[in-house]
Amino acid sequence: MSHNIWLLGLHLAAFFVIAMVCHGEPATRRPPVENLTEFYLYVSLGGVLGGLFVALVAPVIFSDIWEYPVMIAASCLLRPAASGGGAGPLRRDILLPGLVLVLLLGLLYFEHVPAPVVVGALILTALALLRFSERRWRFALGVSACLLVAQLATLQRTLETTRSFFGVYRVRLVDDGRIRVLQHGTTVHGAASTEPGQEAMPLGYYARDGAFGRFFSALAARPVQRVGVIGLGTGGLGCYARPGQSWVFHEIDPVVERLARDERFFHFLAECGASARIALGDARLTLQQAPDHFYDVLVIDAFSSDSIPIHLLTREALALYHRKLAPSGVTLFHISNRYLELVPVIAALAADAGAPARHLHYWPADPDSVAHLETEVVAVGEIGRNLDFLTADSGWEPMPLALRSALWTDQRSDIVSRIKWR
């Protein structure tokens, strides 16, 4: 968490400086008063075109967030001419940044480089960039070299990179190539073994000896016919389906469905969930199309990333889940999250609805392996029912005291109070 905070601070500082320079320079060169209307029109037009490019064009033409490093490099190149002096042959403006690029690519190419060597190379790079700042082209190309290598570093052991309106997805090899994962940003949305014959074994959050395995094992003695899941991921949950059951996955992003069905990467849907139906669209809308009291189990698996769909965790959302559940149905919330503490929110929702709830926090024996990830889930039963089948022997615990202030509704949600600052 501290690493992310420092990185966030660095990016914000860089963006602040770039914004001040790029906005300050036009301000110092603004025309006389009689021409200010035209001046501000062009400034506004530039903002509109930039916003359209980032929101609509970039997700289509780039498979990664390339517009951000391109913006930084362009800002270094187009900085005010007054700060771009310095003398020297033009060929050095290309040669010296090229040497920086070779140095950094060497660090990227050779694995297990000693830490002192890495630190030394980064210090040399920083000093070189400081020196390059005297020449506009040299500085811009030097910064571009650093940004290019940083972007390439994210592609190591990456099998597929694709992008949609909702962000960048990567299919990567981890754990020395033994596991294939689907990542959205830095969040793992599913993991599968690369070992022959084990491709359809759920891993990560969905491992059979983890929280989900314990939940579905406890359901084995209950008459469960219809299961709804909000959030598809790689489709690993489908491997908990039993003969005769009907499963429906509600997924908002078509790219996720395409990756989950691509048998070059994942086999869960092909081998476990061939009969499962996938409803594309916002879950609050697609779920309304199901008949009332249709599902025996609802799994809400949409809260693991750093940007959660709050509208799926409100009083009105829980009322919708209860309406779509059978009288003895159960809603399971998957709330594993590195940044947000969501247990108080669900405790407040359950208390507000008068529904029983149980909590399970699974800790893997090896926290460094993607095969078993720390997992936190909360089960919420129907009003007037109990959750006695979720026993303490399996790790299920009572919910903490509900705080009224933690209740989220469609009109009010305080996400700042739920941030894990530690």
N, C-alpha and C positions, 0 to 999 in steps of 0.2 A: 504494500500500500504506500509506503514512504517513497519507494522508487517511482511509482506512478505520480505522486504529488510533485516530486522534483521535475519529472518529465513534463507534466502539465504546466508547471511554472515556467520552464524553459520555453515551451511553445507559446505560451501567452505573452511572455516578455518579447520574444522575437516578433510575434504578430503585432504587438503594440508598437514597437519601433517602426516596423514596416508601414503600419497604418498611419502613424504620425508623419512619416516622411512623405508618403504618397498623397496624403491629404494636405499636409502643410505646404508642399511645393506649389500646388495650384492656388492655394490661398495667398501665398506671397506674390504670385504673378496674376492675380485677378485684375480684370480690366477696369476702366473707369465706371462710375456709377451708371452712366447711361447704357452700358453694355452688360450689366450684371444679370439681367433677365436671361439673356442668351447664354451667358456663362453658366448659370445654375441649371439651365435646361440641359446643357451638354454633360454637366457633372451628374445630374440625375439619370440621364440616358445611359451613361457609363455604368452606374450602379445597377440599373435594370438589366442591361445586357450581361453584366457579370453574374447577376443572380440567376438569370435564365440559363446561362452556360453551366453553372455549377449544379443547378437543380434538375435541368432537363437534358442537356447535351452530354455532360461529363459521364453520367451513369451509363450512357449508351455507347460512347466511343472509347471509354477506358474500362479495363477490367479491374483496376485498382484505384486508390485515391491518388492518382498522378497529378491532379490539378493543384494540390497543395504544394508539393515540391516545385512544380513548374512556376507557381506564383512567387515562391521565395526566390528562385533563381532569376526570374524576370525582374523582380524588385531590385535585386542586387545589380542587374545590368542597367536598368533604367533609372537608377538613383540620380539625384541632381548632379549636373556636370561640374559644379563648383567643388565637389568632394571626389571627383574622379580624375585627378591629375596624375602626375608621376611620369617619368620618362623611361624609355626602354624599347627594344625592338618588339614588333608585334608578334614575331614567332615565339618569343618567350611567354607571351600571354597564353599561348596554346601549349607550349612544351612543359612549363612548370606545373600547371594544373594537371597535365597528363601524368607527370611523375607522382603527384598526390593520388591520382586515380589508381595507378599501378600499385602503389604502396598499400592502399586500402583493399584493393582486390586480392592482394596477396594474403592479407589477414583473413579475408573471407574464404579463400580457396583452401588454405591449410587449416585442418582441424586441430583442435587441442593446442592452440598457440599459447605459450606461457603468459600469465596475466601481466608480468612486468613488460613484456614485449608489446602487448596490446596497449597498455597505458602509455608507454614511450611513443608508440606510433601516433596515438591520439594527441599527445602533447605536441609532437612535431607538426601534425596537421593543423592544430590550432595556431601555432606560431606562424606557419606558412600562410594561413588565411589572413592573419593580422598583417603580415608583410604584403600580401597580395592586394590589400585594400587600397593601396595607392593607385592601382590600375583597375579601371572599371571592368574591362573584359576579363582580365586575369582573376579578379575577385569573383566575378559571376561564374566563370568556368570552374574555379576551385570549389565554390559552394555547391555547384551542380554535381561535381564529382563526389562530394561527401553525401549529398542527398541520393544520388544514384546508387551508391554502395549500400546506404541504409535501406533503400527500397528493395534492392536485390537480396539483402540479408533476410528479409521476410519471406522470400520465395524459396529458401533452402528446403529441400525435401518436400516441396509442394508439387502435388500431382495435377491440381486444377485450381484455377482462380477465376471467379466470375463475380459479377456485380449486378445488383438490382437497386430499386429505389430504397430498399431497406438496408443496404450496406454491402460489404465485400465478404464473400464466402470463399474459404480455402479448404481443399481436401489435402491433408498433409500426412506424412509418415512420422511417427514418433516412437519412442522406446526402441531405438535401434532398428526401426523398420518393422517391428512386430505388430504395431497397431496403426490403423488408419483412422483419422479423425476428421470430422467436419467442424470447421471453426468459422464463427461469425465475429470478426474482429479478433479479440483475444478469448472469446467464450467458446468452449467446446459444446457442440450440440449433438454429439453422437460419436461413438467409437466402435470399431470393429476389428477383429483379429485378421491378420493376413495369412495365418496358418491354414493350409488346406483342410477342409472339413470343419473349421471353426468359424467361418465367416458369418454365420447367423447366430453366434453366441453373444447376447447383450453384454456390453462392457460399459465402463465409465459410471455415470449416474445409475444406469439401468442393470448393473450386474446382479445376478440371481441371488447372491448372498448379501446384497445391499438393501437399501430402504425399499425400493420397488419390489425386489424379490420377496421380502417379508410381507409386504402389503398383499401382493397377489397370492402368496401362499395362504395367508389368512382368509382370503376370499374363496379358496378352493371348495369349502364346504357350503358355500352360499349359492343360491340359484341366480347366477349372473348370466344373462343372455345378451344384453346390449351394452357396449362400452363406447363412450365418446372420449376423444383425446383432443385437447386444444394445444396445438404445436406438434408438428410432424418430426422435425429433426431428421435423423436418418431412418426413422421407422422402427427403431430397436424395441420399443414397447410392444409392437405387434407380435413379438415372439412370446409374449405371455398369453396370447389368445388360446382358448381351448376349443376343441371340436364343438361345432354347433353355435358358437358365439358369433355375434355380428359387431364389427368394429367400424367406427367412423373417425377419421382424423380431420380436424378443422385446421387448415393452414392458410395463412394470409399471403404467403409469397410463392408464386409458381416456380421460382428458381429452386427453392428447397425441395419441392416435389420432384423436379427433374433430377437433382443430384441424388435424392433418396432412391429413385428408380434406376439410376445408372449402375448396372451390375459390374462395371469396371471397378467401382469403389465400394458399394454396399449391397448386401444380399438380403437384408431383413424383410423388405416388402416382397421380394420374389419368393423367398423360402418360407416366411412365416405369415405374411399379411397379404397374400395374393388376392384374397376375397375382401380385404378391407376397402372401404370407400374413402376417398379424399374429397372433402368439401372445401373449395378454394374461396377465400374471402375473410372478412373480419368475423371473428368467432361470435361476437355479440349478435351479428346479423344472421350468419349461417345457422347458429344454434336455434334461433327463433323459428326456423323453418321446420324443425323436428316437432312431432306431436308432443303434447304435455305428457309427463310421466313416462317418457319413452326409454330413457337410459336407466340402467341399474348402477352404473359407475361412470362418473365424469372425472377425468384427469386433466387438471389445468397445468400445463407444462410450458409456461411462457415467461418465467421470471428469473432466468439465470444470467441474463446479459446485463450490461451497464445502463441500458435504456429499456425500462420495462413498460408494458402496456397497462397503465394504471386503470383504465376503464374495465379491465377484467378482474379487478380486485376491489370493487366497491360494493356498497349495500345493494345497489340495483343489480349488479352482476350476480351477486349471491342469490338474490331473489329469482333471477332467471334460471340459475342452476337448479335451485330447489323445484322450480316449476317443471323443469324438464326431467327430473329424477322420479323414479318409482318411489312408492311410500317407504321402502326400506333401503333406498339408494344411498350412495356415499360419494362425496366429492373429495378428491385428493389433490391438494395444492403442492406442486413442487417448487420450493422457494430457496433452493441453493443459490446463493448470491454472494460474491466477494465484496460487494459495496453496500448492500442494503440489508437491514434487519427487518424482516417482514412478519415474524411471528406475532408481534403485538397487533399488527393490522388485522390478521386473521382471527386472533383472539377477540378483538373488538367486534369484528363482523359476526362471529359465531354467537357471542354474548348478546349482541343487538337482535339477532334473529331467534334467540332462544334455542340454538342448535348445539348438540354435543360436539366436542372436538378433541382430538388426540394428536400428539406431536412426537416425531421420531427424528433423531439426529444420528446419522450413521458416520462413524469414523473408520476409514480403511486402515489396515495394518501397515501398508506402505503408502504414505502420503505423496510420494514422488512419482508414483505410477499412474498412468492414465487408465489402466485396466479397472481400477476401483477408485472412484472419486468421492470425496466427502459429500454427503447428500442429506438434505433436510426437507422433510415433507410434513404436511399437516392434513389430517383427515377430518372432514366435517360431515356429520350425519344429518339425517332429516329431523325436523322438529318433532319432539315427543318420542324419539327413538334413542337407542344407546349404541355404543361402539364396543361392546364387551368382547367382540371377537378380536379386537386389537389389544393384545395382552402386554403386560409389563415384561413378561419373560422374553418377548421379542423386541423389547426396547421402547415400546410406546409409553408415553408419559402424559399426564394431564397438562392442559394448557396453563400458561401463567395467568395471573390476574389481569383481566381485561381493563384497559384504560379507555375511557370515553373519548379522550382527545386523539387516540390512534385510529378512530373510525374514519374510513374513507368513503366518500359518496361521489356521485357524478358531478356534484357542485363543489366539493371541497376535498383536497388531498394534500397533506403536508409531507412531501417526500424528503425534505431537508432533515427533518427530525428522525428519519429512518436511516440516515447515512452512518455507516460504520467508520467513525473517524480514527479509530485505533489502527 
